[in-house]
Amino acid sequence: MKEKIGYMNTQFTVQDQKFMRRAIALANLAEQAGEVPVGAVLVKDGKIIAEGWNASIGQHDATAHAEIQTLRQAGQRLQNYRLLDTTLYVTLEPCPMCAGALLHSRVKRIVFGAPDLKAGAAGTVLNLFESQASYHYATVDKGLLEEECREQLQSFFRRRRAEIQAEKQRNKQQSDGL
């Protein structure tokens, strides 16, 4: 019988902070590429074995979330989809798709920064990690560098909305001038 580890809040270590800071740096790369700024780092035995950031827009692939990119890279590197005894650090709470992939990959621990109020599947909207349907369980630790992660996302979406509004204004002015 599998032991259910579940959802926890812990004190974070200096090493946890180091890896989340790397995930934040990767989220910055995503933002520079015009993507939603989410970054992820997969760690085993204190070493980064894979990392990724959102690439859905550029790759025209709805599944190209930071977590999925990272899991793909790790699977290729290790030649195994089972990523036993690993920890994933991600700046935003995993969505249902990513939570399912993390469970299927057997990631042992997930640490996220900001909660996803619309699609969070690690306890905010739903919790796939504690679902009776799950065949694998993982520890989920939330809120590491939460304010920094949240501000990164909020600032991105504020800028994005302002750009969309400015574009609408330009289009309106052009059509009014015809």
Number of C-alpha atoms within 10 A of each C-alpha: 3 7 8 14 15 16 19 11 12 11 9 14 9 9 10 17 14 12 23 26 22 19 30 27 18 24 28 20 19 22 20 11 14 15 19 24 29 28 31 33 30 27 22 16 9 12 11 16 18 22 25 27 30 29 24 17 14 12 10 9 10 10 15 20 25 29 32 22 21 24 28 17 18 23 16 12 12 12 10 12 18 17 22 13 12 21 25 26 31 34 36 28 28 29 21 18 15 21 21 17 17 25 21 16 19 20 25 20 24 24 28 26 23 24 22 18 11 10 16 21 23 28 19 15 15 15 18 22 27 20 12 9 8 14 12 21 24 22 20 24 21 26 19 24 18 17 11 15 26 18 12 20 19 13 12 17 14 10 11 14 12 12 12 11 12 12 12 12 12 12 12 11 11 10 9 8 7 5
